[in-house]
């Protein structure tokens, strides 16, 4: 949650490019904490993920995260574009496709089902981020 309050003071010029994907996940995490409350956090996440993708640093996290964020924004064009690139990471690509199939199986008005899938997608992103940034408990 600290990111939510400090995001205006964080400048990409001052952040190592290795950390761009981490900042994207922090922004998305803040959004998910109070789902739907501050859509600007989605734009913030997309900004950081795009920086990570452009710098070729932690691309798997960035691609998975930007797809997640663009789906929340309902930007299907952006989602489709980045899904093509996620194919480079078969485990993440498979997980996301499996999650999309689960969404299709949810009934249109079954918000609990959709929320469960949304949380599953986000939990995978969080795990991917933790495994990259916090190896060996660091």
N, C-alpha and C positions, 0 to 999 in steps of 0.2 A: 504494500500500500504506500510505502514511502515514495515509490516512483511517481505515483499519482500527484503528489504534492511538489516533487522536485523536477518534474519533466520540463518545466519552463527554463530551468537553469542548466539543463544538460545539452551540450552542443556536440554534434557529431565530430567536429574538428578536434575536440578535446578527448574523445573516446577512442580507444584502440579499435581498429576494424575487426579484430577477433571478437569483440564484445557486442557488435551490432545486433546479432541474433538474440543475445541475452536480453538486451534492452527491448527488443520487439516482444519477446515472451513476457517480460515484466509488464509492458503496456497491456498486452492481451490478458494477462493475469488480473490486472486491476479492473479491466472491463468485465471479466467473468465474475469477479468478486461481487459486483453489484450489477448483474446482467442487465444491459439495456439502459443503464443510467447515464453513461457518458460516451456517446458514439465517437467523440473526438479521440478517445483512447484507441479505437480501431484504426483510425487514420494514423495515429502515432505508431502503432505496431507495424502497419504496412510500410511506413517510412523507414523504420529501422530494418525491417526484413529486406526491403528493396536495397538498402545500403549494403547489407550483408551479401546479398546475391551479386550485386555489382562488384563487390570486393573479392568475391570468390572465397569468402571465409564462412565456415559453418553453414554451408549451402543447404544441407539436408534440413536442418532446423528452420532456416529461413524460408525454404520452399514450403515445407509442411505448415509453418506458421502463417505465411502469406495466403496460402490456400484457405486455411481456417478463417482468417480475418476477412478475406474477400467473400467467403460464403456468408459470414455474419452480415456483411454489408449488402449481400445479394448481388454482388458483381460477378455474374456467371462468366462473363468474357475473361476477366482476370483469372478466375478460378480455372477455367479450361486451359488458358495459356500456361499457367504454372504447373498444372497436372502433367503436361507433356514433359516438363523438365524433371518432375519428381520421379519419373520412370528410372532415372539413374540410380535411385535408391529403392530397390525392390521391396524391402521390408516395409518401409514407410508408405510406398505406393500401394502395396497390398492392403495395409491397414486402413488407409484412407478409402480405398475402393470398397472394402468390406463394410466400413462405416456408412458409406453412401447407400449401399444395399440395405443396411439396417434401417436407414431413414425411409427408404422406399417402402419398407414393410410396415412402418408405423402408420396407423390410421391418421387421416388428415387432422382430426381434432384431438389426437392423443398427445397432449403436450408433455406428459411424463415420459413417454417413449422417446420423443424427439429430444427432450432435455437429457435423458440418459445417454443417447448417442452423442450429443454435443459435448457432454462431460467426458465421454470416452475418448473422443478426438482430442480434447484439450489435455486430458491426463497423459495421453501418449506423447503429445508435444512437450509437456512438462518433464516426463521421464527422459525423453530424448535430450532435452536441454540439460537436465541434471547429470546425465551420463557423460555429456560433453564437457560441461563447465566444472563439475564438482566430482571429478574422478578421485578415487581413494579418499573420499570424505573431506576433501579440501574445499 
